[in-house]
Amino acid sequence: MAARGAPVGPHEAVADLTTSAQTARGALVPLAETPILIDEPGFPRVEMPADGSPPRVVVATDRGTLALEPFAGIHDARYCVYFPLAEPDAAARRAELAERDAHALTLDGRTVDRVAFGEQQPEVDHRLRADRPRTGADGGVPWRADESGIHVRVIDPHLVAETLRLTWLDVEAPPFRVEVDGVVAHRQAAGGAAGICEFALAPTDAGWGIREIAIMAEGPLGTPRLRDLRVLRGR
């Protein structure tokens, strides 16, 4: 059973044979806006609509009663299958959900996948390859650089990523480029005192949203001392 939500337009609802077209698009509804199920006498209950439509299950929430219908019958609309529970204080539960929404807007909350350069397990997990590598730590912060280029694989299984964010430790970094699936997606000029770049990711139909990322040197000094690469969902 599920609760029917607002209708969606054809550009959001129509799927085809590609993987990405079958993935939901559009802004997520905050958790704090989700009805919270509460324990009320007489609920849940089954009601028979007067118009002869199929029976429905009615539950009690902190925002009034809510009708549920068979999930298989909901088309071209948003829906909710799972609901938070309040035992016993719905206001405290809603405050907790608001905190979770706030975290989802932070950098960590938006991160779909992350490569921590200079750290063994994250590099192994992301199949890191380096041509002529250098590694070290600056103030206890690990880093990796290369005379030529560094290659990693990241995964966006639900195809929700919108941007790629790369950070490095050099105040005056050498020039480099970032390739995504063999295509140049970003070029960074020499300097880059901020030590950070963020740019849009083109959509992909690859299974599990696998992306091959390469950070390639564009001069004799190699790449900067890379610290962190993140694949991010939208804000």
C-alpha positions as CSV (number, residue, x, y, z in Angstrom):
1,M,0.0,0.0,0.0
2,A,1.1,3.6,-0.7
3,A,0.0,7.2,-0.4
4,R,-0.6,9.0,-3.7
5,G,1.2,12.3,-4.0
6,A,1.3,15.2,-6.4
7,P,1.1,14.3,-10.1
8,V,4.2,14.5,-12.3
9,G,4.6,15.7,-15.9
10,P,5.3,13.4,-18.9
11,H,9.0,14.6,-18.9
12,E,9.4,13.2,-15.5
13,A,7.4,10.0,-15.7
14,V,8.0,8.4,-19.1
15,A,10.6,5.6,-19.2
16,D,12.3,3.9,-22.0
17,L,14.8,1.0,-22.3
18,T,17.8,3.0,-21.0
19,T,18.9,2.7,-17.4
20,S,18.9,6.4,-16.6
21,A,15.4,7.1,-18.0
22,Q,13.9,4.6,-15.5
23,T,15.5,6.5,-12.5
24,A,13.3,9.1,-10.8
25,R,14.1,12.7,-11.5
26,G,13.2,15.9,-9.8
27,A,13.6,17.5,-6.4
28,L,13.2,15.2,-3.4
29,V,10.5,15.9,-0.8
30,P,12.1,16.7,2.6
31,L,11.6,14.1,5.2
32,A,10.2,16.7,7.6
33,E,7.2,17.1,5.2
34,T,6.3,13.4,5.4
35,P,3.2,12.5,7.4
36,I,4.1,10.8,10.7
37,L,2.0,7.8,11.6
38,I,0.5,8.0,15.1
39,D,-1.4,5.5,17.3
40,E,-5.1,6.5,17.3
41,P,-8.1,4.3,18.3
42,G,-9.9,2.9,15.3
43,F,-6.9,3.2,12.9
44,P,-5.9,1.7,10.6
45,R,-9.3,0.9,9.1
46,V,-10.7,-0.1,5.8
47,E,-13.2,2.2,4.0
48,M,-15.5,1.5,1.0
49,P,-15.6,4.6,-1.2
50,A,-19.1,5.6,-2.3
51,D,-18.1,5.9,-5.9
52,G,-17.5,2.1,-6.1
53,S,-13.7,2.4,-6.4
54,P,-11.6,-0.3,-4.7
55,P,-11.5,-0.3,-0.8
56,R,-8.8,1.8,0.8
57,V,-6.9,1.7,4.0
58,V,-7.0,4.8,6.1
59,V,-4.3,5.5,8.7
60,A,-3.9,8.3,11.3
61,T,-1.1,10.8,11.0
62,D,0.0,13.9,12.9
63,R,-1.6,15.9,10.0
64,G,-4.9,14.1,9.9
65,T,-6.1,10.9,8.2
66,L,-4.4,9.5,5.1
67,A,-5.8,7.1,2.6
68,L,-3.5,4.3,1.2
69,E,-4.1,2.5,-2.0
70,P,-2.5,-0.4,-3.9
71,F,1.0,0.6,-5.0
72,A,0.6,-1.1,-8.4
73,G,-2.3,1.3,-9.2
74,I,-0.3,4.5,-8.8
75,H,0.9,5.9,-12.1
76,D,2.3,9.3,-13.2
77,A,2.4,10.5,-9.6
78,R,4.7,10.8,-6.6
79,Y,4.1,8.3,-3.9
80,C,5.1,7.3,-0.4
81,V,5.5,3.7,0.8
82,Y,7.4,4.1,4.1
83,F,6.4,6.5,6.8
84,P,8.1,7.6,10.0
85,L,6.5,6.6,13.3
86,A,6.0,8.7,16.4
87,E,6.1,7.0,19.8
88,P,4.7,8.9,21.5
89,D,5.8,12.5,20.6
90,A,5.1,13.5,17.0
91,A,6.7,17.0,17.4
92,A,10.0,15.5,18.6
93,R,10.0,13.0,15.8
94,R,9.4,15.8,13.2
95,A,12.3,17.8,14.7
96,E,14.5,14.8,14.3
97,L,13.5,14.5,10.6
98,A,14.3,18.2,10.1
99,E,17.8,17.5,11.4
100,R,18.2,14.7,8.9
101,D,17.1,17.0,6.1
102,A,19.7,19.6,7.2
103,H,22.4,17.0,7.1
104,A,21.4,15.9,3.6
105,L,22.2,19.5,2.4
106,T,25.8,19.3,3.8
107,L,28.7,18.1,1.7
108,D,28.7,14.7,3.4
109,G,25.0,14.4,2.9
110,R,25.3,15.1,-0.8
111,T,28.2,12.7,-1.4
112,V,27.3,9.7,-3.6
113,D,30.8,8.4,-3.8
114,R,34.2,9.6,-2.5
115,V,37.8,8.8,-3.1
116,A,40.2,9.8,-0.3
117,F,43.6,10.1,-2.1
118,G,46.6,8.7,-0.2
119,E,44.5,6.3,1.8
120,Q,44.9,2.7,1.0
121,Q,41.4,1.3,1.2
122,P,39.5,4.0,-0.6
123,E,42.1,3.9,-3.4
124,V,41.8,0.1,-3.7
125,D,38.0,0.3,-3.6
126,H,38.0,2.7,-6.5
127,R,40.6,0.8,-8.6
128,L,43.1,3.7,-8.5
129,R,45.8,3.5,-11.2
130,A,48.8,5.9,-11.3
131,D,51.5,6.1,-13.9
132,R,54.4,7.6,-11.9
133,P,53.0,8.2,-8.4
134,R,54.0,10.2,-5.4
135,T,52.4,10.0,-2.0
136,G,52.8,11.8,1.3
137,A,51.0,13.6,4.1
138,D,50.8,17.4,4.9
139,G,50.0,18.1,8.5
140,G,48.7,14.6,8.9
141,V,46.5,14.9,5.7
142,P,47.3,12.2,3.1
143,W,47.7,13.1,-0.5
144,R,48.6,11.6,-3.9
145,A,50.2,13.1,-7.0
146,D,51.5,11.8,-10.2
147,E,53.9,13.0,-12.9
148,S,51.4,12.0,-15.6
149,G,47.9,11.1,-14.5
150,I,45.7,9.3,-11.9
151,H,42.7,7.1,-12.8
152,V,39.8,6.1,-10.6
153,R,36.4,4.5,-10.9
154,V,33.4,6.0,-9.1
155,I,29.9,4.6,-8.8
156,D,26.5,6.4,-8.8
157,P,24.1,3.4,-8.6
158,H,20.9,5.4,-8.5
159,L,22.1,7.9,-11.2
160,V,21.5,10.9,-8.9
161,A,24.9,12.6,-9.2
162,E,25.0,16.1,-10.7
163,T,28.5,17.4,-10.0
164,L,32.1,16.2,-9.4
165,R,34.2,18.0,-6.7
166,L,38.0,17.7,-6.5
167,T,40.3,19.2,-3.8
168,W,44.1,19.4,-3.6
169,L,46.6,20.8,-1.2
170,D,48.9,23.0,-3.3
171,V,48.4,26.8,-3.0
172,E,50.0,27.2,-6.4
173,A,48.9,24.1,-8.3
174,P,50.2,23.1,-11.7
175,P,47.7,22.9,-14.6
176,F,45.6,19.8,-15.1
177,R,42.5,18.5,-16.7
178,V,39.8,16.1,-15.5
179,E,38.4,13.5,-18.0
180,V,35.1,11.7,-17.3
181,D,34.6,8.5,-19.4
182,G,37.3,9.6,-21.7
183,V,35.9,13.1,-22.4
184,V,37.5,16.3,-21.0
185,A,35.0,17.7,-18.5
186,H,37.2,20.4,-16.8
187,R,40.5,22.2,-17.2
188,Q,42.2,23.8,-14.3
189,A,44.7,26.6,-15.0
190,A,47.9,27.0,-13.0
191,G,47.4,28.6,-9.6
192,G,44.1,27.5,-8.1
193,A,44.9,28.9,-4.6
194,A,41.4,27.8,-3.4
195,G,42.5,24.1,-3.9
196,I,39.0,23.1,-5.1
197,C,37.0,22.8,-8.3
198,E,33.4,21.6,-8.9
199,F,31.8,21.1,-12.2
200,A,28.7,19.5,-13.8
201,L,28.6,15.8,-14.7
202,A,27.0,14.8,-18.0
203,P,24.3,12.1,-17.6
204,T,25.3,8.4,-18.1
205,D,23.4,5.2,-19.0
206,A,26.2,3.0,-17.7
207,G,25.1,0.2,-15.4
208,W,25.4,1.1,-11.8
209,G,26.4,4.6,-12.9
210,I,30.0,3.6,-13.2
211,R,32.2,6.6,-14.2
212,E,35.9,6.4,-15.2
213,I,37.7,9.5,-13.9
214,A,41.2,10.6,-14.9
215,I,43.1,13.6,-13.5
216,M,45.8,14.3,-16.0
217,A,48.8,16.6,-15.8
218,E,49.1,19.3,-18.4
219,G,52.7,20.3,-17.8
220,P,56.1,19.0,-16.6
221,L,55.2,19.4,-12.9
222,G,52.6,16.7,-12.9
223,T,49.3,16.8,-11.0
224,P,48.7,18.7,-7.8
225,R,48.7,16.9,-4.5
226,L,45.2,15.5,-4.7
227,R,43.3,15.0,-1.5
228,D,39.6,14.3,-2.2
229,L,37.3,13.5,-5.1
230,R,33.5,13.4,-4.5
231,V,30.6,12.7,-6.7
232,L,27.7,14.8,-5.5
233,R,23.9,14.8,-5.8
234,G,22.1,18.2,-6.2
235,R,21.5,20.6,-3.4
